[in-house]
Each structure stands twice: as C-alpha cells, then as structure tokens.
C-alpha cells in the first residue's frame, strides 16, 4: 500500500496568458504506514497535488501509482472504483449530512458501494471507538463540536479496505490543541492500518515532524514545485 507521483505536471488555461502550471514536475513517494505533510502558501499547488493523487483530475504528464498500479492507464470507470474502494478523503469541511446520525454517516459508505450497511455496523462502531466517539453514534452533526465532527469525517474516510488517505487542511477550523489531537489521531490510525497518507496543511505547529504522534515526512511546495523533502525515518 503506497502512493507515488512521478514527474507529475498539471496546468490550467489562463485566457490570453496561455496556461498556468499548478503542478510542475512533482515527484513524491509516500510509503505504506506513513504520513507525509505537504505545506506551502495558498495557491502554490497543494490542492492540485491532492486532486491528482486522488484521481479526481488527470495530470498533463507524469505517473500516479497506487499500490504499484499506474492509475492513469485505467479507464475512468476503473479510476472511479479506485476512488471508491481504495482512497479515503478527509475534507477541510466535514461535509456531514445534517439529517444522518454519526453511525449513519459511516454506514452510508457501505451503501454507496452497493453493500448492505447492516453488515458493516460493527466496523463502523469500532472506528467510532477508535476516534473517541463510541458514545456519540446516535447524535446528529449539529449536536457535535467542530473537533468531534472532524473525527467523524476521519472515521468515515477509513470505512472499508483503504490503501491511501488524502487529507485536506483537517485542522483549519480548530484551535492548536485540538489540531494537534487530530493530527496525532490521523498518524496513529495510518500507522496502525498501514495506510499511505498525504496531508495538506498550513498549520506547521500541529505536525511534530518525526516526534511522538507526529507526521513522518514534511514536504514544502512553492509555485507548483517541491522545494524541500525532509523525510524523517
């Protein structure tokens, strides 16, 4: 279970100016059981890297591999299946459905896969226990704090046999202490489940690179390029 980007480039049309290079020859390897944080100023291309890694956008050039499979060689229906079955997304906004309970948010994932949600209830309860929400299964999103909703978001992303976890600014709406708790939770779950995780963030204070509960690697991005790759063993 790993995520690799090799010489990936992505550009967008920009009127008379030609094209803007959002991602420029980016190569990045995230081994199984590790969390790599991708940082940089707004507009530097971080979200574009996440979208390419999640097969939401096809790059202009380069290779994206998940578990050694070049997803660019797959048909769109096959890429959709990869997104559904192998990639978990943790969004900046929790995007919880307001009229579903916490447990129903997780069971919806099984339903969207064409599976019987009832068969996955034990898995859902186990994940809620792991993220510290075992007693909140029947609550609605409006009854939860921001940090609790983000924990539901994380648990939902982990439903099923995931290989890759892609995380977009998970601490942006939280104070620093709760932000550190969320990063530590993500790191612990990814290590435990042998997931390859790419975490986009501005919040360097929560990362604790290489420390207890901290991310395994820190990569800085500027103007579409990787400026620094400090892999911590």
Secondary structure, 3 states (H helix, E strand, C coil): CCEEEEEEEEEEECHHHCEEEEEEEEEEEECCCEEEEEECCCCCCHHHHHHHHCCCCCCCEEEEEECCEEHHHCCHHHHHHHHHHCEEEECCCCCCCCCCEHHHHHHHHHHHCCCCHHHHHHHHHHHHHHCCCCCCCCCEHHHCCHHHHHHHHHHHHCCCCCCEEEEECCCCCCCHHHHHHHHHHHHHHHHHHCCEEEEECCCHHHCCCCCCCCCCEEEEEECCEEEEEEECC
